[in-house]
């Protein structure tokens, strides 16, 4: 699947997240002070970085196991 073929799935996922947020929080975010929204975005950036670190650790571990398996199978 090419990048553009994935785009519709991405848009649908974003729409679903927005709808979930609307159900949980109403439209309150549209009326919050911009500085509060900037703080929210900053927190989300930290969350993404943290999850990225978790995934990076797991991928690094997987790579080590694959390399170890290749050495044993050589």
C-alpha positions as CSV (number, residue, x, y, z in Angstrom):
1,X,0.0,0.0,0.0
2,X,1.4,3.4,-0.9
3,X,1.5,6.4,1.3
4,X,-1.5,8.0,-0.4
5,X,-3.6,4.9,-0.2
6,X,-3.1,5.1,3.6
7,X,-4.2,8.7,3.7
8,X,-8.0,7.9,3.8
9,X,-7.4,5.6,6.8
10,X,-5.5,8.4,8.5
11,X,-8.2,11.0,7.9
12,X,-10.9,8.5,9.2
13,X,-8.8,7.8,12.3
14,X,-8.4,11.6,13.0
15,X,-12.2,12.1,12.5
16,X,-12.9,9.3,14.9
17,X,-10.6,10.8,17.5
18,X,-12.2,14.2,17.1
19,X,-15.7,12.7,17.5
20,X,-14.5,10.8,20.6
21,X,-13.2,14.0,22.0
22,X,-16.4,15.8,21.2
23,X,-18.5,13.2,23.0
24,X,-16.2,13.2,26.1
25,X,-15.5,16.9,26.4
26,X,-18.1,18.6,24.3
27,X,-16.7,21.6,22.3
28,X,-15.0,23.2,25.3
29,X,-11.6,23.2,23.7
30,X,-12.9,25.7,21.1
31,X,-13.4,28.2,23.9
32,X,-10.3,27.6,26.0
33,X,-7.6,30.3,26.1
34,X,-5.0,29.6,23.4
35,X,-2.2,29.4,26.0
36,X,-3.9,26.4,27.6
37,X,-4.1,24.7,24.2
38,X,-0.4,25.3,23.7
39,X,0.2,23.6,27.0
40,X,-1.9,20.6,25.9
41,X,0.0,20.3,22.7
42,X,3.3,20.5,24.6
43,X,2.1,17.7,26.8
44,X,1.1,15.6,23.8
45,X,4.5,16.1,22.3
46,X,6.1,14.7,25.5
47,X,3.7,11.7,25.3
48,X,4.6,11.0,21.7
49,X,8.3,11.2,22.6
50,X,7.8,8.9,25.5
51,X,5.9,6.3,23.4
52,X,8.5,6.7,20.7
53,X,11.2,5.8,23.3
54,X,9.2,2.7,24.3
55,X,8.8,1.6,20.7
56,X,12.5,2.3,20.0
57,X,13.5,0.1,22.9
58,X,11.3,-2.7,21.6
59,X,12.5,-2.4,18.1
60,X,16.1,-2.4,19.2
61,X,15.5,-5.6,21.3
62,X,13.8,-7.2,18.3
63,X,16.7,-6.3,16.1
64,X,19.1,-7.9,18.6
65,X,17.0,-11.1,18.6
66,X,16.8,-11.2,14.8
67,X,20.6,-10.7,14.6
68,X,21.2,-13.4,17.2
69,X,18.9,-15.8,15.3
70,X,20.7,-15.1,12.0
71,X,24.1,-15.9,13.7
72,X,22.7,-19.2,15.0
73,X,21.2,-20.1,11.6
74,X,24.4,-19.3,9.6
